[in-house]
Amino acid sequence: MPKFDLAARARLFTSAAFAIAIGTGIVGTGVFSAGFAAAGEIVISQKKRKFTPSVVRSKVGDKVVFLNDDRFAHNLFSETPGHEFDVRKQMPGDRHVLTLSRKGEFQVRCAIHPRMRMKITVE
């Protein structure tokens, strides 16, 4: 059996972990599905005037957790008919949980940072 040095083993482990992450939607395309956090929970980071990920596919009943990972406040909202909500001021470190109750596609925006936009598709 061939011997690997420690650096080679670390590279092999990192490559395998990254491949698993891509296959499960943790990293890669920017499109995430439920399951990478707790079952039925999708975590959206808000940092540097961006939502990460910016495109999400989910199912009715899933929960989306908006986490303000930034140094600044954000104000999440959606005006899409049937998917309206307004979080108001969300301070750094705050979490907001949104339960997805109906099928459809909707936009989420930040009232403080107009270029912050994301799309959620509920199947």
N, C-alpha and C positions, 0 to 999 in steps of 0.2 A: 504494500500500500504506500503510495507516494506521500512524502511529508510536505506540509505547507508551512511557510513561515507565518508568523502572527499577522503581518500586514496582508498577506494573501488571504488568510481566513477572514479577516475583517472585510476585505473587498467582496469576497464571495457572499458573506452574510448580508452585507449592505445591498448587493445586487439582488439577492433573493427577496429581501424584505421590500425593496422598491418594486420588483415585479409583482409581488403579492398586492402591494398598495395600489398599483395601476389596475390590476385585475378586479379589485374590490371597489374602485372608485375613490380611494382616499387621495390619490394624486393623479395627475395626467391631464385629462381633457378639459377640466374646468366644469364638467357636468357631473354632478354627484347624485347618487341615489341614496335612499334611506338605508341604514344598516352600517354605516361607518362609525357611528357613535353608538348610543344605546339603540336597541331595536326600535324602529319607528321614530327615531330622533335624528334631525339634521342640524348641524351646528354651522351657522353663518357668522364669519368674523367680519367686523367692520374696522378697517384700518387704512390709513393713508387715503381717505376719500374713496374707498372701494369696498364692495362686498366680495368676500371670498368664501365659496365660489359665487360666481355671478349668474350661473344658470343651474337650476335644481329641478330634478324630476322626483316626484313623490307619489304617495297614495293617500286617499281619504283616510283621516284618522292619524296620520303622521304628525309629529310636532316639529316645528322649526324653531330653533333656539338662536336668537340674534344676540351675539355677544359683542359688546363695544370694547374692542381691544385697542382703542385709540386713546390719545391724550385729550381729545376734544369730544364734546357732546354731539350726538346725532339725533335726528327726529325721523323715525321710520314711519312710512305710511303707504297705503295703496288706495287708489281711487277707482280701481277696476270694479265695475258693477258685480255684486255678489261676493266680492272679496275685500270689501272696504275695511280698513282699520287705520288707526293713528296712535302711535306709541307716545307721542309728544316728546319731551326732552329725555333722552337716555344718556346718562352720565358715564364717563369712563369706568369700565369694570362691570357695569350693569348688564343684566341678561333679561331678555324678553322672550317669552314662549308663546308661539302662535300655533294653535291646533288647526290643521287643515280640514275643513268640514265639508267641502264640496269640490267636485271636479271642475277643471278649467285651467286657464292660463292667466296669470296676472303679473303685473309689474310692482316692484317694491322700490321706493325712492327715499331719499333723505331730503327733508325740507330745508335743511341748513346747507347742504352741499348738493346743488342741483344736478351735477354730473354723476352722482352716485345712483346707480340703477342696477337692478337685477330682475331676473325672470324666474317665476316658479310655475311649473306645470304639475297639476295634480291629476293623476290618472285613476 
